[in-house]
Amino acid sequence: MSTDTGVSLPSYEEDQGSKLIRKAKEAPFVPVGIAGFAAIVAYGLYKLKSRGNTKMSIHLIHMRVAAQGFVVGAMTVGQDGSR
């Protein structure tokens, strides 16, 4: 028993590039947060060799907290700017 009415809905296929651009226009501070996160992680990895007597786990915790703080800050600023 088929209930095909012959009406087809157009399927909208969106590629990754246009989806990223659309999302960046909707929330412009999200790409800023991603870029800041990447920059802090890169800086933390660069400073990994010269961490001195600091344990590896403490260094990684500090790097994670800084990166998460930047992302949360960017999201907060983005939310306040959209109101």
VENZI-V751662 format. One record per helix or strand. SS is the DSSP state (h for helix, s for strand). FROM is the first residue (numbers start at 1). LEN is the number of residues. Records with the same first field share a line. If there is no record, write none. Layout:
SS=FROM-LEN + FROM-LEN
This chain:
h=16-11 + 28-19 + 56-26
